[in-house]
Amino acid sequence: MTRTSLTAGLVALVSLVAFEYIAVAIAMPVVARELGGLHLYGLAFSGAMAAAVVGTVLGGRWADLRGPSAPLWSGAVAFIAGLVLAGAAQSMEMLIAGRLVQGFGGALVSVALYVVVARVYPEESHPKIFSLFATAWVVPSMVGPAIVGLVVDTLGWRWVFLSVPVLTVIAGLMLLRGLAGQPVTGGQAEPAPGLARKVGWAMLTAVGAGLMQYGSDGRFLLLVVGLVVLLVALPRLLPAGTLRAARGLPSVVALRGLATGAFFAAEVIIPLMLINERGLSPLLAGFALTGGALTWSFASWLQGREVFSRRTNLFGGSVAIALGIMFMGAVTFDGVPVALAYPAWIVTGFGMGLVYPTLSVLTLELSSPGEEGVNSSALQVGESVFSVVAVAVTSALFVAADSGYWAVYAATLLMALAGLWVAPRFQTARVATPAVAPMS
């Protein structure tokens, strides 16, 4: 019963973090208009992303050093405080402050949950737990838009923020009950050197990602400067050799970044392409995304039951991602039936469902005791930053090609093919790869 309560609490917290991520994106146009802050619209997202990068890095090291409980509950309190602050905001600046606190707290929670899984659940249970985590992210993308739209229309946008804290407290109580007596306290005796510098590199990484985001609308100088900053700062937060996909943990982190970057950069343009270019209604365009979400969830369930081997999950999933993006890219041309969009994204979502949770499992398997937190934070930082870079670059290509949808899908297909090359490079045995690149 205790383990059931623990699992329910973990999944509930993941779902709430995911739901709020989607809910804010849907409600923000109304929020910015009412608060008179359209000029600060982008900062509400990039600021939260920057805070999340710092929180992920700090939370990973903190969890390894003192156990996951401290960052978990500190993150939950910050997540709730940020939501309340945003929900009560009387100005866009106040709302952004809330988003900063919320993003930082959510990141602490996310990385601490990985360490809880590593310490509490036996290794053979990890695939099933991470399949539940993947589903907990996917389901809000299916039901979230309808719920958020109803809340905004009936109760007002503030309740998009103010309702979640109540649910977070309930999830936290379930988790607290489940953690009772579990081996989650304690950690390394001494902190690893260079933590302050690592947090500094995390802040610089967030700046670089923000510059790329702001430069994606055609301000190419900002895009280039942001990319240079990332090339300097990001490797300090990832396992040594990640950017060249060295075997073992670096390839796992690299594949996570390539797969998620390709998927989300391709997905964000789908509604625009199907509605503006192929003449579908928003409802029919949304069904394409729903199909991908459903197969992501189904493939995650298969991964959790270990229907296929790890190698099959990664290689076969990467093939499915590449094929799905290629077929969706074909839909951008008038002579291709628009109906192809639906099976295309169904295939892509299935590939992500195989790849995504498998990489979470491998991260813990490849981590030495006491390094689960720092390696999990590297996985999540890599995923976030690769996705920001992918969306920024493809958005810039879209602008440069004069609304060239084909350019977006050509670029994301190249990323997916790179992932296909990286997929076989993982190793299931623990390797002596440094947790992160050495400080300088």
Summary of the structure (lengths in Angstrom):
residues: 440
radius of gyration: 20.5
end to end distance: 48.0
largest distance: 64.4
contacts: 1730
relative contact order: 0.14
helix: 81%
strand: 0%
